[in-house]
Amino acid sequence: MIQRIQTIYLLLAAVVSGVLCIYLPYGLDQNATPLYACGKPFLLGLFMGSAVLSVISIFLFKNRKLQFVLGRINILLNFILLGVFVYWSLTLPGGSDPMKGIGKFIPVISIVLLVMANKAIKKDEDLVKSVDRLR
């Protein structure tokens, strides 16, 4: 259902993970050329996996518990992606400067949006449970 706020959050998380990762570089190589997620299938797979999970969660509005669980799995996936970026920043030569690529912050934005969506899903679930108690 589009009118729910968690749908907007999930849609924004899908757009951030699926579209922005293609256009924003996550770093620079030794020749100062920007590196994009399209060049690394592993990164592209993690970004697209996150986007697909967000879109699937949008269409599971009737099953809020599964929607909440998929949101948590998506948050975990984004933490793994963030960990990969931190690891690469610390181990690659010349990779200690965090401002070399704005694309490294995409998982952080996605995590914030997913946490806000899960909060709204939990709020809806609590509301439904409270109404069921009254019957």
Residue frames as a rotation matrix with the C-alpha (Angstrom) as fourth column:
MET 1
0.582 0.813 0.000 0.00
0.813 -0.582 0.000 0.00
0.000 0.000 -1.000 0.00
ILE 2
-0.118 -0.676 0.727 1.54
0.686 -0.585 -0.432 3.23
0.717 0.448 0.533 -1.18
GLN 3
0.465 0.372 0.804 -0.03
-0.140 -0.865 0.481 5.44
0.874 -0.337 -0.350 1.49
ARG 4
0.920 -0.193 -0.341 1.99
0.387 0.305 0.870 3.85
-0.064 -0.932 0.355 4.29
ILE 5
0.758 -0.648 -0.070 5.15
-0.638 -0.760 0.121 5.70
-0.132 -0.047 -0.990 5.29
GLN 6
0.122 -0.755 0.644 7.25
-0.236 0.609 0.758 2.52
-0.964 -0.244 -0.104 5.40
THR 7
0.585 0.115 0.803 6.53
0.699 0.431 -0.571 2.03
-0.411 0.895 0.172 1.69
ILE 8
0.951 -0.264 0.159 8.10
-0.146 -0.842 -0.519 5.41
0.271 0.471 -0.840 0.98
TYR 9
0.417 -0.838 0.353 11.13
-0.759 -0.106 0.643 4.56
-0.501 -0.536 -0.680 3.12
LEU 10
0.179 -0.320 0.930 11.54
0.226 0.934 0.278 1.18
-0.958 0.160 0.240 1.42
LEU 11
0.817 0.153 0.556 11.17
0.572 -0.090 -0.815 2.75
-0.074 0.984 -0.161 -2.02
LEU 12
0.819 -0.567 0.081 13.81
-0.557 -0.822 -0.120 5.36
0.134 0.053 -0.990 -1.19
ALA 13
0.209 -0.755 0.621 16.13
-0.518 0.453 0.725 2.61
-0.830 -0.473 -0.297 0.11
ALA 14
0.425 0.001 0.905 15.64
0.586 0.761 -0.276 0.67
-0.689 0.648 0.323 -3.12
VAL 15
0.947 -0.064 0.313 16.41
0.215 -0.599 -0.772 3.73
0.237 0.798 -0.553 -5.23
VAL 16
0.609 -0.768 0.199 19.47
-0.771 -0.514 0.377 4.61
-0.187 -0.383 -0.905 -3.16
SER 17
0.070 -0.608 0.791 20.84
-0.266 0.753 0.602 1.05
-0.961 -0.253 -0.109 -3.32
GLY 18
0.303 0.147 0.942 19.85
0.646 0.694 -0.316 0.24
-0.700 0.704 0.115 -6.87
VAL 19
0.818 0.115 0.564 20.35
0.538 -0.501 -0.678 3.47
0.205 0.858 -0.471 -8.78
LEU 20
0.881 -0.460 0.107 22.81
-0.473 -0.853 0.223 5.68
-0.011 -0.247 -0.969 -6.93
CYS 21
0.405 -0.774 0.486 25.42
-0.023 0.523 0.852 2.93
-0.914 -0.356 0.194 -6.69
ILE 22
0.409 -0.219 0.886 25.73
0.879 0.356 -0.318 3.02
-0.246 0.908 0.338 -10.47
TYR 23
0.670 -0.018 0.742 26.25
0.427 -0.809 -0.405 6.79
0.607 0.588 -0.534 -10.71
LEU 24
0.800 -0.393 0.453 28.30
-0.589 -0.659 0.469 7.60
0.114 -0.642 -0.758 -7.60
PRO 25
0.156 -0.817 -0.555 31.92
-0.196 0.525 -0.828 6.42
0.968 0.238 -0.078 -7.39
TYR 26
0.963 0.173 -0.206 32.99
0.142 0.323 0.936 4.57
0.229 -0.930 0.287 -4.27
GLY 27
0.497 -0.841 -0.212 36.66
0.259 -0.090 0.962 5.45
-0.828 -0.533 0.173 -4.61
LEU 28
0.754 -0.394 -0.525 39.60
-0.656 -0.462 -0.596 6.38
-0.008 0.794 -0.607 -6.80
ASP 29
0.833 -0.553 0.031 42.38
0.553 0.833 -0.027 4.17
-0.010 0.040 0.999 -8.07
GLN 30
0.067 -0.917 -0.392 46.07
0.715 -0.230 0.660 5.09
-0.696 -0.325 0.640 -8.29
ASN 31
-0.693 -0.311 0.651 45.48
0.711 -0.445 0.544 7.05
0.120 0.840 0.529 -11.51
ALA 32
-0.805 0.435 -0.404 42.73
-0.070 -0.745 -0.663 9.11
-0.590 -0.506 0.630 -9.85
THR 33
-0.676 0.669 -0.307 40.02
-0.381 0.039 0.924 7.59
0.631 0.742 0.228 -12.03
PRO 34
-0.231 0.661 0.714 36.72
-0.963 -0.048 -0.266 6.97
-0.142 -0.749 0.647 -10.24
LEU 35
-0.980 -0.046 -0.192 35.71
-0.062 0.995 0.077 3.42
0.188 0.087 -0.978 -9.39
TYR 36
-0.217 0.973 0.080 32.06
-0.949 -0.230 0.217 2.43
0.230 -0.029 0.973 -9.78
ALA 37
-0.147 0.248 0.958 30.16
-0.589 0.756 -0.286 -0.56
-0.795 -0.606 0.035 -8.47
CYS 38
0.822 0.474 -0.316 29.49
-0.516 0.384 -0.766 -1.68
-0.242 0.792 0.560 -12.05
GLY 39
0.187 -0.860 -0.475 33.15
-0.787 0.158 -0.596 -2.64
0.587 0.485 -0.648 -12.34
LYS 40
-0.865 -0.428 0.264 32.97
-0.495 0.635 -0.593 -5.05
0.086 -0.643 -0.761 -9.39
PRO 41
-0.281 0.810 -0.515 30.31
-0.199 0.475 0.857 -7.78
0.939 0.344 0.028 -9.72
PHE 42
-0.494 0.053 -0.868 30.51
0.770 0.489 -0.409 -8.52
0.403 -0.870 -0.282 -5.98
LEU 43
-0.889 0.132 -0.439 29.62
0.151 -0.819 -0.553 -4.94
-0.433 -0.558 0.708 -5.05
LEU 44
-0.687 0.661 -0.301 26.96
-0.660 -0.394 0.640 -4.67
0.304 0.639 0.707 -7.72
GLY 45
-0.359 0.533 -0.766 25.42
0.226 0.846 0.483 -7.93
0.906 0.000 -0.424 -6.49
LEU 46
-0.626 0.094 -0.774 25.27
0.778 0.016 -0.628 -6.68
-0.047 -0.995 -0.083 -2.90
PHE 47
-0.882 0.308 -0.357 23.76
-0.269 -0.951 -0.154 -3.35
-0.387 -0.040 0.921 -3.95
MET 48
-0.521 0.714 -0.467 21.19
-0.620 0.059 0.782 -4.98
0.587 0.697 0.412 -6.23
GLY 49
-0.495 0.316 -0.809 20.40
0.543 0.840 -0.004 -7.59
0.679 -0.441 -0.587 -3.58
SER 50
-0.793 0.172 -0.584 19.61
0.446 -0.491 -0.749 -4.80
-0.415 -0.854 0.313 -1.16
ALA 51
-0.757 0.523 -0.392 17.43
-0.637 -0.724 0.264 -3.04
-0.146 0.450 0.881 -3.73
VAL 52
-0.473 0.580 -0.663 15.54
-0.223 0.649 0.727 -6.25
0.852 0.492 -0.177 -4.57
LEU 53
-0.614 0.228 -0.756 14.92
0.743 0.488 -0.457 -7.00
0.265 -0.843 -0.469 -0.89
SER 54
-0.839 0.308 -0.448 13.50
-0.021 -0.842 -0.539 -3.51
-0.543 -0.443 0.713 -0.45
VAL 55
-0.598 0.636 -0.487 11.17
-0.758 -0.253 0.601 -3.90
0.259 0.729 0.633 -3.42
ILE 56
-0.482 0.413 -0.773 10.03
0.239 0.911 0.337 -7.33
0.843 -0.022 -0.538 -2.24
SER 57
-0.773 0.152 -0.616 9.33
0.617 -0.048 -0.786 -5.87
-0.149 -0.987 -0.057 1.20
ILE 58
-0.832 0.501 -0.237 7.11
-0.520 -0.854 0.020 -3.21
-0.193 0.140 0.971 -0.36
PHE 59
-0.311 0.742 -0.594 4.80
-0.656 0.284 0.699 -5.85
0.688 0.606 0.399 -1.82
LEU 60
-0.480 0.126 -0.868 4.58
0.514 0.842 -0.162 -7.82
0.711 -0.524 -0.469 1.44
PHE 61
-0.694 0.199 0.692 2.39
-0.492 -0.833 -0.254 -5.20
0.526 -0.516 0.676 3.12
LYS 62
0.426 0.902 -0.066 -0.15
-0.581 0.329 0.745 -7.85
0.694 -0.278 0.664 4.18
ASN 63
0.710 -0.286 -0.643 2.47
0.556 0.789 0.263 -9.90
0.432 -0.544 0.719 6.02
ARG 64
0.770 -0.353 0.532 4.09
-0.442 -0.896 0.046 -7.35
0.460 -0.270 -0.846 8.34
LYS 65
0.726 -0.526 0.443 6.16
-0.240 0.410 0.880 -9.91
-0.644 -0.745 0.172 10.27
LEU 66
0.423 -0.567 0.706 7.88
0.828 0.559 -0.048 -11.14
-0.368 0.605 0.706 7.12
GLN 67
0.692 -0.131 0.710 8.27
0.338 -0.810 -0.478 -7.54
0.638 0.571 -0.516 5.95
PHE 68
0.838 -0.370 0.402 10.01
-0.545 -0.525 0.653 -6.73
-0.030 -0.766 -0.642 9.25
VAL 69
0.552 -0.645 0.529 12.32
0.200 0.718 0.666 -9.76
-0.809 -0.262 0.526 8.97
LEU 70
0.464 -0.371 0.804 13.27
0.880 0.089 -0.467 -8.89
0.102 0.924 0.367 5.39
GLY 71
0.830 -0.161 0.535 14.03
-0.130 -0.987 -0.095 -5.36
0.543 0.009 -0.840 6.55
ARG 72
0.714 -0.589 0.377 16.41
-0.453 0.022 0.891 -6.72
-0.534 -0.808 -0.251 9.18
ILE 73
0.430 -0.556 0.712 18.09
0.673 0.723 0.158 -9.00
-0.602 0.411 0.684 6.64
ASN 74
0.631 -0.138 0.763 18.48
0.598 -0.540 -0.592 -5.99
0.494 0.830 -0.259 4.35
ILE 75
0.864 -0.348 0.365 20.04
-0.489 -0.756 0.435 -3.98
0.125 -0.554 -0.823 7.17
LEU 76
0.539 -0.676 0.502 22.48
-0.002 0.595 0.804 -6.84
-0.842 -0.435 0.319 7.77
LEU 77
0.473 -0.317 0.822 23.32
0.870 0.316 -0.379 -6.93
-0.140 0.894 0.426 4.05
ASN 78
0.763 -0.165 0.625 24.05
0.110 -0.919 -0.378 -3.21
0.637 0.357 -0.683 4.09
PHE 79
0.772 -0.539 0.337 26.27
-0.517 -0.223 0.827 -3.60
-0.371 -0.812 -0.451 7.17
ILE 80
0.419 -0.622 0.661 28.23
0.552 0.753 0.359 -6.27
-0.721 0.214 0.659 5.29
LEU 81
0.553 -0.156 0.819 28.56
0.747 -0.344 -0.570 -3.88
0.370 0.926 -0.073 2.35
LEU 82
0.868 -0.225 0.442 29.70
-0.352 -0.908 0.227 -1.11
0.350 -0.353 -0.868 4.68
GLY 83
0.654 -0.640 0.404 32.23
-0.159 0.406 0.900 -3.50
-0.740 -0.653 0.164 6.23
VAL 84
0.437 -0.479 0.761 33.62
0.864 0.458 -0.208 -4.31
-0.249 0.749 0.614 2.78
PHE 85
0.677 -0.156 0.719 34.09
0.283 -0.847 -0.450 -0.61
0.679 0.509 -0.529 2.06
VAL 86
0.829 -0.391 0.400 35.79
-0.554 -0.471 0.686 -0.02
-0.080 -0.790 -0.607 5.41
TYR 87
0.563 -0.636 0.528 38.06
0.295 0.751 0.591 -3.03
-0.772 -0.177 0.610 4.88
TRP 88
0.439 -0.385 0.812 39.03
0.882 0.014 -0.470 -1.84
0.170 0.923 0.346 1.41
SER 89
0.816 -0.111 0.567 39.65
-0.082 -0.994 -0.076 1.67
0.572 0.016 -0.820 2.69
LEU 90
0.744 -0.516 0.424 42.00
-0.558 -0.131 0.820 0.43
-0.368 -0.847 -0.385 5.38
THR 91
0.390 -0.609 0.691 43.91
0.250 0.792 0.557 -2.22
-0.886 -0.045 0.461 3.41
LEU 92
0.645 -0.158 0.748 44.28
0.759 0.018 -0.651 -0.82
0.089 0.987 0.132 -0.08
PRO 93
-0.414 -0.867 -0.276 47.28
0.868 -0.468 0.167 1.45
-0.274 -0.171 0.946 -0.66
GLY 94
-0.988 -0.013 0.154 46.32
0.053 -0.963 0.265 5.08
0.145 0.270 0.952 -0.53
GLY 95
-0.315 0.947 -0.062 42.82
0.315 0.166 0.935 4.18
0.895 0.275 -0.350 0.56
SER 96
-0.537 0.073 -0.841 42.74
0.844 0.057 -0.534 5.79
0.009 -0.996 -0.092 4.00
ASP 97
-0.964 0.212 -0.159 41.11
-0.207 -0.977 -0.049 9.04
-0.165 -0.015 0.986 2.85
PRO 98
-0.500 0.825 0.263 37.35
0.547 0.537 -0.643 8.63
-0.672 -0.178 -0.719 3.37
MET 99
0.203 0.619 -0.758 36.39
-0.202 -0.731 -0.651 11.44
-0.958 0.285 -0.024 0.99
LYS 100
-0.794 -0.585 -0.165 37.68
-0.287 0.122 0.950 9.69
-0.536 0.802 -0.265 -2.12
GLY 101
-0.819 0.560 -0.124 34.27
0.098 0.351 0.931 8.34
0.566 0.750 -0.342 -3.01
ILE 102
-0.565 0.688 0.455 30.85
-0.825 -0.471 -0.312 9.44
0.000 -0.552 0.834 -1.90
GLY 103
0.115 0.626 -0.771 29.44
-0.604 0.660 0.446 6.03
0.788 0.415 0.454 -2.91
LYS 104
-0.704 -0.431 -0.565 30.86
0.174 0.666 -0.725 4.53
0.688 -0.609 -0.394 0.29
PHE 105
-0.920 0.361 0.151 28.09
-0.295 -0.387 -0.873 6.28
-0.257 -0.848 0.463 2.22
ILE 106
-0.363 0.816 -0.450 25.24
-0.672 0.105 0.733 4.71
0.646 0.568 0.510 0.25
PRO 107
-0.313 0.281 -0.908 24.93
0.442 0.889 0.123 1.77
0.841 -0.362 -0.402 2.71
VAL 108
-0.900 -0.021 -0.436 24.69
0.414 -0.362 -0.835 4.22
-0.140 -0.932 0.335 5.63
ILE 109
-0.708 0.683 -0.179 21.83
-0.705 -0.700 0.114 6.10
-0.048 0.207 0.977 3.97
SER 110
-0.226 0.612 -0.757 20.12
-0.390 0.656 0.647 2.82
0.893 0.442 0.091 3.13
ILE 111
-0.618 -0.049 -0.785 20.50
0.602 0.613 -0.512 1.56
0.506 -0.788 -0.349 6.71
VAL 112
-0.939 0.284 -0.196 18.90
-0.075 -0.722 -0.688 4.73
-0.337 -0.631 0.699 8.09
LEU 113
-0.434 0.813 -0.387 15.96
-0.862 -0.251 0.440 4.42
0.261 0.525 0.810 5.68
LEU 114
-0.244 0.318 -0.916 15.51
-0.040 0.941 0.337 0.73
0.969 0.119 -0.217 6.48
VAL 115
-0.844 -0.061 -0.532 15.58
0.518 0.159 -0.840 1.35
0.136 -0.985 -0.102 10.23
MET 116
-0.786 0.600 -0.152 12.92
-0.516 -0.770 -0.375 4.03
-0.342 -0.216 0.915 9.84
ALA 117
-0.245 0.698 -0.673 10.82
-0.716 0.338 0.611 1.64
0.654 0.631 0.417 7.71
ASN 118
-0.463 0.029 -0.886 11.15
0.370 0.914 -0.163 -1.14
0.805 -0.404 -0.434 10.29
LYS 119
-0.968 0.126 -0.215 10.13
0.144 -0.420 -0.896 1.27
-0.204 -0.899 0.389 13.02
ALA 120
-0.495 0.826 -0.269 6.96
-0.865 -0.498 0.062 2.15
-0.083 0.264 0.961 11.09
ILE 121
-0.219 0.378 -0.899 6.24
-0.339 0.835 0.434 -1.54
0.915 0.400 -0.055 10.39
LYS 122
-0.764 -0.118 -0.635 6.60
0.508 0.498 -0.703 -2.33
0.399 -0.859 -0.321 14.09
LYS 123
-0.878 0.469 -0.095 4.27
-0.321 -0.724 -0.610 0.55
-0.355 -0.505 0.786 14.91
ASP 124
-0.246 0.802 -0.544 1.64
-0.876 0.057 0.480 -0.82
0.416 0.594 0.689 12.49
GLU 125
-0.345 0.055 -0.937 2.00
0.097 0.995 0.022 -4.32
0.933 -0.083 -0.349 13.92
ASP 126
-0.935 -0.009 -0.355 1.55
0.355 -0.036 -0.934 -3.03
-0.005 -0.999 0.037 17.48
LEU 127
-0.659 0.739 -0.138 -1.54
-0.725 -0.673 -0.143 -1.11
-0.199 0.006 0.980 16.39
VAL 128
-0.118 0.610 -0.783 -3.09
-0.612 0.577 0.542 -4.21
0.782 0.543 0.305 14.84
LYS 129
-0.580 -0.155 -0.800 -2.29
0.412 0.791 -0.452 -6.27
0.703 -0.592 -0.395 17.94
SER 130
-0.967 0.230 -0.108 -3.91
-0.019 -0.489 -0.872 -3.68
-0.253 -0.842 0.477 20.21
VAL 131
-0.347 0.886 -0.308 -7.08
-0.932 -0.290 0.218 -3.69
0.104 0.363 0.926 18.10
ASP 132
-0.199 0.226 -0.954 -7.18
-0.212 0.940 0.267 -7.50
0.957 0.256 -0.140 18.17
ARG 133
-0.902 -0.171 -0.395 -7.05
0.332 0.308 -0.891 -7.43
0.274 -0.936 -0.221 21.97
LEU 134
-0.771 0.636 0.005 -10.19
-0.550 -0.663 -0.507 -5.30
-0.319 -0.394 0.862 22.07
ARG 135
-0.257 0.712 -0.654 -12.25
-0.756 0.273 0.594 -7.80
0.602 0.647 0.468 20.07
